[in-house]
């Protein structure tokens, strides 16, 4: 089964986009034009991505270069989301700490062959979810530090180091950032049929092959997000991965 670009797809996209905009208007949500702009951007980006992948997928070196570019964009996106642009080197460290071991495992076990056609989708999916895990971890940790500054200062007054005082505030928030990823794993095949599963089926693979591919991707995402969250927490405690306002207010 394949989905070919054409009038049926265009009609479905327009109708679904209309449902989204109506939901924004009825719900009085801000920026009712944002779904339209997001969809236009997605169409343009996916079109370019399709052309680029078709060109580079036959070369392993070019495929790796494309993945580096994708990862760079993921880092830029997450530091913008958490208002910590100057901390991009540390965001990179946290995300690579989660991503590289997963890529190493799938290559070492020969689960994914070292070809562009295999690496681009698998590493791309894991990198994107690593970005999401990093963003959620930082947003929750930064919000806690702003809201509970008194607890942080109380910890310092009791003789805790800055890292220990920060940990007292943010440690319980870190697991919250992992909940979406864990729920995705828990409900796979019961509530949702995730993208890799559907992709293999649409590509002509068997249900067993689709299930194996999806399990690999899901556990890879879970591992990458967990390590990224833990490393990000340590970097936040060391006052390295912080937005400017918290870097100033958390001076010991």
Helices and strands as residue ranges (DSSP letters): H 7-26, H 34-56, H 60-81, G 85-87, H 88-108, H 116-147, H 149-157, H 162-187, H 195-202, H 207-237, H 244-249
